[in-house]
Amino acid sequence: MADLHFRIATPADAPSIQQLVQSAFRAEDSRKDWTADMALGRSFTISVEDVKTTISKQDCAILLAFTKDHDLDVLVASIEIIKRANGHARFSMVAVHQDYQQAGIGRRVLAFAEEYSQQEWGATTSELNALSTRQELIAWYLRRGYQKTGEESPFPTEKFPHLALPEDMCFVEFTKHLA
């Protein structure tokens, strides 16, 4: 298992984060129902400016995970975290570099985000969501201690008119009490 070290992203990291997130979201995966609709994944884009905006927001951070490769730091994962009211933290944009997927890094990044939000923000609850079509990812979040809230939020299908997406596709909301 790769040794990881973490830090908070700076605006200078925005191009690397943009590249990591887009490539991770577009990566093909052999696990059934992990990535679901590859056409949708290939359509995902995020701009460097969007990443910079997120980095500069108060009560928001992008946590970066690095490993060493021949004494060079290699960005292998990221997660966006947002401080919310009443001790809640919202996680999104979890991305693991394609070459490092299926190695436990996602689990470690999620655990670090939980720990960071507890220690830095006093968070007692974390929240996130997953596409309803990504059944293996949903099961993975459940194994990480997340529970479905019973709430769903709409998926913006209008942004992808060229794709034949399931009409009932939505985001399934999850929560976890942080010890």
C-alpha positions, 0 to 999 in steps of 0.5 A, a space after each residue: 500500500 502506498 505511503 500517503 501524505 496530505 496537504 491543503 490545495 493552493 491556487 497553484 495546484 488548480 491545474 493538477 487537480 483539474 487534470 486529476 479529477 477529470 481523468 479519474 471521473 473518465 477512467 474506465 473501471 472493470 467493476 460492474 456498476 462502479 462507474 455506471 455510464 461511461 458516456 456520462 463520465 467522459 462528458 464530465 468537465 471541470 475548469 481550472 477556474 472552477 477549481 481555483 474558485 473552490 480553493 479560495 472559498 472560505 469554509 472550503 478546502 480541497 485536500 490532496 494526497 501524495 505519494 513518492 515516486 523516485 523522490 518526487 511527490 505524485 498527486 494521487 487523490 483529492 477530495 473537496 470538503 465544505 464546512 456547513 452549519 451545525 457541525 456538518 461537513 460536506 464531501 464531494 469530488 472524490 478522485 483517485 488517479 487511475 493508476 492508483 485505483 483499487 489500492 485502498 487510497 479512496 478509503 484513506 482519503 475519505 478517512 483523512 477528510 473525516 478526521 480533518 473536518 473533525 479536528 479543524 472544524 469541529 464537525 460531528 457529521 459528514 455528508 456526501 452523495 453518489 449517483 443512483 446508478 453507481 450501485 458498487 460505489 453506494 455499497 462502498 460508502 455503506 461499508 465506510 459507515 455512511 447511511 442513506 438519509 432517504 433523501 435524493 437530489 435531482 441529477 441535472 440531465 438537461 446538461 447532457 442532452 446528447 446522452 440517453 440517461 435513465 429518467 430516474 437517475 438522481 443523487 442518493 444522499 448519505 450521512 455519517 456520524 463522526 466519532 
